[in-house]
């Protein structure tokens, strides 16, 4: 396989654009596109005019890239994902085009601070968390590496809800990211697709007496594509993220109308426009709702038809080259319905024999598993599936029948237990379609997202599938784009790196290892820590603005940012804060380095305990922040509305990175990588990619604690009794009892009791109490380390220096080598 080389030293085509030329463009757009004037333009208009100016370069790249891909008839990867957590695109596009400095200067000369204009943009939050952000990093790397790729997804009208706190409780507000339009997207009416749902299947026979299935849909829906150009870094490629918006079709369905059911059927069915209305806000819990299945099918069907249209333009009705040209990556099981959809198109529409069609499918799809949490493993009731997609259910039955007969029964003859376990249809009171099983059976490759996770996918989730197809399974450890997560978000550190180790690191992140040679140099240490200090001062202002809490940049900034989930154990962090607070109250001279504990997290609106944890952190914060006896040794802040844009301000300012999930539960994590990259020291369990981060940075530069995956399993097997920890550890007992009093919620005892109950009566499903002792010891280690200024600086620098592995360019290269077999296509 040819190694994808990124020519990092090559200057971008647009680099020649200077501030003067940009100014001219911006003013031209202010006049011609915005219809306003320099004297009266609002910041919003200035921002839009600048976007339009940037887009001239973006669209140039887009046109050339598409022409080149078409002319060279390139093999391409099609990334199918229900989520893309893009954040803002303004500074990202400027950086990737190499225009950031020119734009900054141009705007300054026009009397505007580029940072103020950046704030005009709403986050594009079409995702929940890690899975959606990973998709965004991957399409950045794909474009940067000149790899032909299209991202496919849904053009949600409302992205992830906006979070507010009212008296400490999470309130959700709708996100309207494109209320006034979005300058980065292009509507493509010429590529509209129509898709079908509901209805019934009829069996007919043709003149030769061959049986055929005819699906008479109950509803036709229009899919309107919106293209978001994805600009590669200093590369020449501009790829496309194509997002589908649903609309009612003008097509009138006479079949259903004539059968007299139209009015009634449409009333109980989902209206076309609602399909792309809103992103489901559940992270790692399966929704099981009809609308969700329709969302999945809607974007898969539109995207497949789009791919086939493009393929046919070059190859007509000759399907033989399809698997050479097309690979489709399923981002989790959410798009798994694409497998029976492609079968339907090939068998029912293209009249292909089953075996031939199945042969094609099995060469086209690859599946990434992102979680082992049982509540996240998707399954759909057969009943609902039949209602929404009657023909697809038949196809799944046939895939399953052949799989059980030709694979399972051949390997384990007569073993009905094996059949029950491996069947795509789970039998029972309410039979279910298992989307994970379908994905494995229908894909040529299956990967987990970190070494340990991929091992567990094989040993715990699909061991029999591994026995059937060992070569199918592989690992691709996640990564993050260093363009957004270092270059753009941490300009001070970026310039220092450019000076010290050269400017190739954004596309060759292993270059960061050169920093290690300077890790003992007191001058470099001082520079590195001065930058951290300035970033912390910046964040302190943001904290003051958003929460009203004053924090001291000299304190340790200890950051936990991720979705709120019991397995991520924000409540373990809270228990430790309470322990410190209690020690201070018991011993006024308690000696600790002052620390600011900073949280950012959204809870799924229906996840009660997660919301109780947010409330508890906010109430504890309120008490501690106002308690004079604490003497500012502890501050606690919960940042409202955590999102990509806030992450970009928090990550460069972190001293400590909290990665404290129960071992075996966090598939990989990617926040862990971003924080280490920016010189934060991880307090973490041996879970997900933490294990690989520890291998890279070395044990001196990370604070590892807690049960391992094997120890967790052993403890569960021998019987875990959280109450033992409560009774045997007086500190744990005192803290949990404290939460039941009205100390933090005056006049309202018991308001914070939910956490205690889940840990005791609830059995502590994520072993918080078992890991408490180890966690507080790791935190003491951090406290000790921080007192040694030079020692800490070295550790922080070693984190930045040693995490080059975790660039998403490396992940993408792994996918290219292990899964996609793609060749880069250089674009002039
Ligand atoms: C997440 C996992 O929880 C993370 O460990 C992982 O780093 C990312 O995916 C990316 O692989 N994940 C998620 O955000 N949503 C899901 N439904 C499943 C996993």
Boltz pocket constraint, residues with backbone or C-beta under 6 A from the ligand:
constraints:
  - pocket:
      binder: B
      contacts: [[A, 128], [A, 129], [A, 130], [A, 131], [A, 132], [A, 134], [A, 282], [A, 283], [A, 284], [A, 285], [A, 332], [A, 369], [A, 370], [A, 371], [A, 376], [A, 449], [A, 478], [A, 665], [A, 666], [A, 667], [A, 668], [A, 669], [A, 670], [A, 688]]
      max_distance: 6.0
